[in-house]
Amino acid sequence: VQLVESGGGLVQPGGSLRLSCAASGSGASLYVMGWYRQAPGNQRELVATVTRGDITKYADSVKGRFTISRDSSKSTVDLQMNSLKPEDTAVYYCNTGNGATLRAPGDSWGQGTQVTVSS
């Protein structure tokens, strides 16, 4: 499966961004889709995941600020990010595929989109 992300950019603290990811192709499970991020010098970490039945999981650091949603008919997943903080700065990756669970990534990754929160 191929994943294409869009929507990253530069935003001031307190601002909002919306990331989108579209999956295409076949041969992989799309039961769980999600977003991960990696800041310089840090390991890649889970941001939010969602099942086909709309069960969600969020990292504690983004709860109440980020919202994940998906359109299973279109194989897309979005991440609405509000009240952004400088520590949200990272490359954000869309993820799905075989092995994906609410707590662990699958084997398909997007190319990543940069989110920078700075004044």
N, C-alpha and C positions, 0 to 999 in steps of 0.2 A: 504494500500500500504506500502511496506517496502522500505526503503532508505538505501543504503550502500555507505559510503563516503570513499575516499582514497586520498592520495597525500599530507597530511600534513607533517610537519617536522620542522627542525631548519635551518634557513638561515641567512646570514649576511645582514645588511642593504644595500639596493640597489640591492639585489638579486631577484630571481624569484622563484615562485612555481606554480604548477598547481593542482587544486583540481578537483576531479571527483566524480560524484554521479550517481548511477544507481537505478532506480525505478523498482520494481517488484510487482506482485500481481494485484488485481483488486478492483473495488468498489469505487475508489476515482478519482476525477478529476485531470488530469495532465495539465490543461490548462495553469497554471502559475507554473513555477519552479524557485527556487531561493536559495540564500545563505544568511544566517544570521550569526552573530558572537557575542560572549559574552566574555568580558575580566573580570578578577577578580574584584569584587566590582561594576561592571557595569551591566546595563540591557542589554538584548539581543537586538541587533539592526540590521536593514536591511543593507545588503552589496550590493546586486544586484539581480534583478529578471528579468525574461524573459517569454513572452507569447509563445504560440504555433506558433504564427505568427511572432515571433522574435522581438516584441516590447520590449524594455529594460528600466529598471530604475536602477540608481546607486546612492548610497550615495555620497554626495558631497565630502567626504573625500577620495574617491577612484576613482573618475572620472579621466580619462586620464591615470590611472595606471592599473586598473583591467578591464578585459573583460569577460563577461558571454556569453556562447554559449550553444546551446542544439541540440540534435539529436532526434527529436520527434519519428522517426521510431524505435529508440532503447531505448526511455524513459531515456535518460541520459542528464545531465547538467554538464558543466565544468566551472571552474573559473580560468582564467589565471591571475596571480598576478605578476606584475612587479614593479620595483622600491620600493620594500617593505621597510617599516619604522618600527621602534620599536613599535610604537603605533598601528600597525596592529596585534600585538601579541594578540591572542585570541583563543578560541575554535570556530571553524567554523561548522555550521550546515546546511545541505541541507534541503530544505522544499518544500512541495507541498500539494496537497490534497484539500478537499472541503473547500471553503471559501477563498482560496488564491487569492490575487489580486496583482497588481504591488506594492502596498504600505502596504499590510498586509499579514501575514502568513496564510497558510492553517493548517489543523489539523494533518499533517503527518510530522514527524521529523526524521532525521537520528540520529545516535549515537554521532556524533560530531568528528571532527578531529583537533588536536592541531597544531596551527601554531605559531612558536616562531621566532621572528626577533631579533637577538642579535649578537654582535661581541664578 
